[in-house]
Amino acid sequence: MEREGPANLPPNLEWRGEIPGVLRILDQTLLPGRVAYRECRGPEEVSRAILDLAVRGAPAIGLSAAYGAVLIAQHLLKLEVEDFRSRLDRQLTALAAVRPTAVNLGWAVARARRTAGEYGGQGARATATALLRLARTLHREERDTCRALGDAGAELLPRRGAVLTHCNTGYLATGGLGTALAVVYRAHEQGKTIAVYADETRPLWQGLRLTAWELSRFGVPVTVLCDGAAGALLAAGRVDAVIVGADRITRRGDFANKIGTYPLAVLARRHGIPFYVAAPLSTFDPELDDGSAIPIEERDPAEVLSPRGLELAAPQARAWNPAFDLTPADLVTGIITEKGVLTPPLAEAIHSLLPAPPGEGERSMA
Amino acid sequence: MEREGPANLPPNLEWRGEIPGVLRILDQTLLPGRVAYRECRGPEEVSRAILDLAVRGAPAIGLSAAYGAVLIAQHLLKLEVEDFRSRLDRQLTALAAVRPTAVNLGWAVARARRTAGEYGGQGARATATALLRLARTLHREERDTCRALGDAGAELLPRRGAVLTHCNTGYLATGGLGTALAVVYRAHEQGKTIAVYADETRPLWQGLRLTAWELSRFGVPVTVLCDGAAGALLAAGRVDAVIVGADRITRRGDFANKIGTYPLAVLARRHGIPFYVAAPLSTFDPELDDGSAIPIEERDPAEVLSPRGLELAAPQARAWNPAFDLTPADLVTGIITEKGVLTPPLAEAIHSLLPAPPGEGERSMA
């Protein structure tokens, strides 16, 4: 398979075989200590992997769902056309609902649903084959998308400088080089000297565990800090830009991203530091305008109260554990996409770039 | 011993015996899982307890140093006056340097040094006795200070509301009810219904481990959140005030406090939420005007990279681990002290309240 980046990076998503085949998902909950895969043969295993954050990052979740649609179809090969179509439809709906915030999940399922609509009349096997072709196409397109997005963003960086980022937005989070980290990787490959400051990103430490790991493998120097230390870092003038990813961007440019993103935007504004969002067009939700309409997933309080099983809290303590926060468009310097960097007024820039809204029926079915 | 709060709270600092005696320090690194004490018989053990954060919080560090001065003196009982005085002086200097940021440490050592100056001529035993009297006086005064500060702050809170706080500023951090948490405790005792949101406070989880524990013991409902989630909390309008402690406050009202404080101040300003600092007058440094002159301690990167021994980072990853950050006076709504609430212009309010600056010699010796 065509690969980006150093050869010693294990693939994060890999389809083995044809129909029936196996989706191998790199289990990110075990990184960086262990490189191990979840072998998904049915849709429940994909849903479980998404729910457990074995695979995470909006684009990678989308691709997992595209492959998940193949797994659904190949489990229904023996059914007659009508049964097949209704079971497929029901299970695609369930798959789209596994996590609520990232729009890429619904987007990928909507694409799969369209393909299923085209091929469903030809039976289960033809549909499964078409869904696998779709997933592979999306995967390949995403490699190109990440690279184009990275190139567009790399132009914004100085020849020598430092970037602050949050969570993990690299190859682990996508089907290619990444989003915010693709910008760093492309700048690095072009000979720029870019150091990265990575927020540890509590509660699940995607920055500490994943971003530090993949940047190191790419040969990019990385310094981890606690999420609360970003204010001191930005105040000290150590950073040329903040670049983050996104899980969903609305028509006017409000966006949801990993909890802890919004404070960075507010702090960057105070210190006059550019704040960029890096995301492919598949992360835009053409149906939403106001960010407050984005559903925010709340996760298990145990992620806060007993990090990785450490019993650190008083028995009576409760926790509030939103997985994402909202950043309003007015704090965004630019949105880095595969079609270039969108700058304010964002609503206009987004309007001119977004593909035509999907058909009503398709979207409402997802 | 006179106690504040519920009877089931173990004392955090306790002197047992006279001269020679033992300083018992509640080991906060083991909380909330275990209540255990470090028994300090010599100054090295006190320094070690301060360095390890077995005792932390600016006021409690100050009191530990006051008792530490007694331990120094009682170890030198057999020395002649001149030897005693020079050894005492040298060891007090070392004690004052154990942690750089909290001014209370230097302040307490300066007080001990003044007492030693008055009694030194009468020999080691008389000095040790006088130092113990001083430590007990400071301890008793701090109980009054915390209560007065709490009462002054409680007036700022509504009859029913919620407060966001950071780190631990309660009885564990002081010789009394606390600073920011004293405000909550006094409001609670006056019949107000106050809920507390507590930042977990990475890297050492003082909020998750200590604040949640002591608030629960006091019967105050507490909800812990990751440090990065404070932005979403404030944006959601769930909080009536942010109240934090301080490790050092300058003449114009800039202050250092636990890393992660500064982002809260910036976010509170954006959302029009009052941002209060609660601190006794002993936390003011009359020698500094600009906060950027406050020395900021950087601690072991392992606190970030391997939290509580969990190996979560790639071997190549580095970390930046400042223990404190600076918040400029212009973001402060008020400073809650035992003499009332100071409001802007803070420089004038502080000037009118601060005791006369200590003698040059005394301060420079510390």
Interface residues (C-beta under 8 A of the other chain):
Chain A: P32 G33 H166 Y197 D199 E200 T201 R202 P203 W205 L208 R209 A212 W213 S216 R217 P221 V222 T223 V224 L225 C226 D227 G228 A229 A230 G231 A232 L233 A235 I259 G260 T261 Y262 P263 V266 L267 R270 I296 V304 L305 P307 R308 L310 E311 L312 A313 A314 P315 Q316 A317 R318 A319 W320 N321 P322 D325 L326
Chain B: P32 G33 H166 Y197 D199 E200 T201 R202 P203 W205 L208 R209 A212 W213 S216 R217 P221 V222 T223 V224 L225 C226 D227 G228 A229 A230 G231 A232 L233 A235 I259 G260 T261 Y262 P263 V266 L267 R270 I296 V304 L305 P307 R308 L310 E311 L312 A313 A314 P315 Q316 A317 R318 A319 W320 N321 P322 D325 L326
